Amino acid sequence: MSELRLYVDEDASEHAVVRGLRARGFDLLTVQEVGRLSLDDEAQLNFASEMGRAIYTFNVRDFAILHREYQEQGRDHAGIVAIPRQRYSVGEKIRRLAALMANEQAEDLRNQLEYL
C-alpha cells in the first residue's frame, strides 16, 4: 500500500489549504508548481494519474462527468477528490483533506470519485 498524494487542480489551489496540509506532512503538488496552468480537465487528470496522484478539485460537475466517461471507457485514473468551493471554510477543508490522506491509501482512491 502506498501513501495518498494529491495533485491540486488550478481552481482548488488555495495557498492556506496547501500550506496547512504540507505543515501536517502531506505530499501535495500544485498545477502552478509544475507549470500546467490553463490545461483542460482531462489533461490534468491524466497528468495526475501518470504521477500516481489523486487530483483535488473544486470543479465537481466536470470531474464527475470525466469520472463517468473513464468508467464507461474502461480507463483508469488515480482518483478524484472533489469539494464544492463554497461549502467549507479553509480550516474545514484542511481537516477533511487531512483525514482523507491520513486514513486512505493511494490504492483506495484508484478509479474512485470521493466527495468531501
Contacts in CASP RR format, 6 or more apart in sequence:
PFRMAT RR
TARGET T0000
AUTHOR 0000-0000-0000
METHOD contacts of the structure
MODEL  1
MSELRLYVDEDASEHAVVRGLRARGFDLLTVQEVGRLSLDDEAQLNFASE
MGRAIYTFNVRDFAILHREYQEQGRDHAGIVAIPRQRYSVGEKIRRLAAL
MANEQAEDLRNQLEYL
1 105 0 8 1.000
1 106 0 8 1.000
1 107 0 8 1.000
2 105 0 8 1.000
2 106 0 8 1.000
2 107 0 8 1.000
3 27 0 8 1.000
3 101 0 8 1.000
3 105 0 8 1.000
3 106 0 8 1.000
4 54 0 8 1.000
4 100 0 8 1.000
4 101 0 8 1.000
4 104 0 8 1.000
4 105 0 8 1.000
4 106 0 8 1.000
4 108 0 8 1.000
4 109 0 8 1.000
5 26 0 8 1.000
5 27 0 8 1.000
5 28 0 8 1.000
5 29 0 8 1.000
5 51 0 8 1.000
5 52 0 8 1.000
5 53 0 8 1.000
5 54 0 8 1.000
5 106 0 8 1.000
6 21 0 8 1.000
6 26 0 8 1.000
6 27 0 8 1.000
6 28 0 8 1.000
6 29 0 8 1.000
6 53 0 8 1.000
6 54 0 8 1.000
6 55 0 8 1.000
6 56 0 8 1.000
6 81 0 8 1.000
6 97 0 8 1.000
6 101 0 8 1.000
7 28 0 8 1.000
7 29 0 8 1.000
7 30 0 8 1.000
7 31 0 8 1.000
7 44 0 8 1.000
7 47 0 8 1.000
7 48 0 8 1.000
7 51 0 8 1.000
7 53 0 8 1.000
7 54 0 8 1.000
7 55 0 8 1.000
7 56 0 8 1.000
8 18 0 8 1.000
8 28 0 8 1.000
8 29 0 8 1.000
8 30 0 8 1.000
8 31 0 8 1.000
8 55 0 8 1.000
8 56 0 8 1.000
9 31 0 8 1.000
9 41 0 8 1.000
9 44 0 8 1.000
9 55 0 8 1.000
9 56 0 8 1.000
9 57 0 8 1.000
9 58 0 8 1.000
9 59 0 8 1.000
10 31 0 8 1.000
10 32 0 8 1.000
10 37 0 8 1.000
10 38 0 8 1.000
10 44 0 8 1.000
11 57 0 8 1.000
11 58 0 8 1.000
11 59 0 8 1.000
11 85 0 8 1.000
12 56 0 8 1.000
12 57 0 8 1.000
12 58 0 8 1.000
12 59 0 8 1.000
12 83 0 8 1.000
12 85 0 8 1.000
13 30 0 8 1.000
13 31 0 8 1.000
13 32 0 8 1.000
14 90 0 8 1.000
14 93 0 8 1.000
16 90 0 8 1.000
16 91 0 8 1.000
16 94 0 8 1.000
17 90 0 8 1.000
17 91 0 8 1.000
17 93 0 8 1.000
17 94 0 8 1.000
17 97 0 8 1.000
18 28 0 8 1.000
18 30 0 8 1.000
20 94 0 8 1.000
21 28 0 8 1.000
21 94 0 8 1.000
21 97 0 8 1.000
21 98 0 8 1.000
21 101 0 8 1.000
22 28 0 8 1.000
24 94 0 8 1.000
24 98 0 8 1.000
26 97 0 8 1.000
26 98 0 8 1.000
26 101 0 8 1.000
28 56 0 8 1.000
29 51 0 8 1.000
29 53 0 8 1.000
31 37 0 8 1.000
31 39 0 8 1.000
31 44 0 8 1.000
34 47 0 8 1.000
36 43 0 8 1.000
36 44 0 8 1.000
36 47 0 8 1.000
39 47 0 8 1.000
41 57 0 8 1.000
41 59 0 8 1.000
41 62 0 8 1.000
41 63 0 8 1.000
41 66 0 8 1.000
42 66 0 8 1.000
44 55 0 8 1.000
45 55 0 8 1.000
45 63 0 8 1.000
45 66 0 8 1.000
45 70 0 8 1.000
45 77 0 8 1.000
45 80 0 8 1.000
46 77 0 8 1.000
48 54 0 8 1.000
48 55 0 8 1.000
48 77 0 8 1.000
48 78 0 8 1.000
48 79 0 8 1.000
49 76 0 8 1.000
49 77 0 8 1.000
49 78 0 8 1.000
49 79 0 8 1.000
51 78 0 8 1.000
52 78 0 8 1.000
52 106 0 8 1.000
53 78 0 8 1.000
54 78 0 8 1.000
54 79 0 8 1.000
54 80 0 8 1.000
54 81 0 8 1.000
54 106 0 8 1.000
54 109 0 8 1.000
54 114 0 8 1.000
55 63 0 8 1.000
55 77 0 8 1.000
55 78 0 8 1.000
55 79 0 8 1.000
55 80 0 8 1.000
55 81 0 8 1.000
56 81 0 8 1.000
56 82 0 8 1.000
56 83 0 8 1.000
56 97 0 8 1.000
57 63 0 8 1.000
57 80 0 8 1.000
57 81 0 8 1.000
57 82 0 8 1.000
57 83 0 8 1.000
58 82 0 8 1.000
58 83 0 8 1.000
58 84 0 8 1.000
58 85 0 8 1.000
59 82 0 8 1.000
60 82 0 8 1.000
60 83 0 8 1.000
60 84 0 8 1.000
60 115 0 8 1.000
63 80 0 8 1.000
63 82 0 8 1.000
63 113 0 8 1.000
64 82 0 8 1.000
64 113 0 8 1.000
66 80 0 8 1.000
67 77 0 8 1.000
67 80 0 8 1.000
67 113 0 8 1.000
69 75 0 8 1.000
70 76 0 8 1.000
70 77 0 8 1.000
70 111 0 8 1.000
71 111 0 8 1.000
76 110 0 8 1.000
76 111 0 8 1.000
77 110 0 8 1.000
77 111 0 8 1.000
78 106 0 8 1.000
78 109 0 8 1.000
78 110 0 8 1.000
79 109 0 8 1.000
79 110 0 8 1.000
79 111 0 8 1.000
79 112 0 8 1.000
79 113 0 8 1.000
79 114 0 8 1.000
80 109 0 8 1.000
80 112 0 8 1.000
80 113 0 8 1.000
80 114 0 8 1.000
81 97 0 8 1.000
81 100 0 8 1.000
81 109 0 8 1.000
81 114 0 8 1.000
81 116 0 8 1.000
82 113 0 8 1.000
82 114 0 8 1.000
82 115 0 8 1.000
82 116 0 8 1.000
83 93 0 8 1.000
83 96 0 8 1.000
83 115 0 8 1.000
83 116 0 8 1.000
88 96 0 8 1.000
88 116 0 8 1.000
93 116 0 8 1.000
96 116 0 8 1.000
97 116 0 8 1.000
100 114 0 8 1.000
100 116 0 8 1.000
END
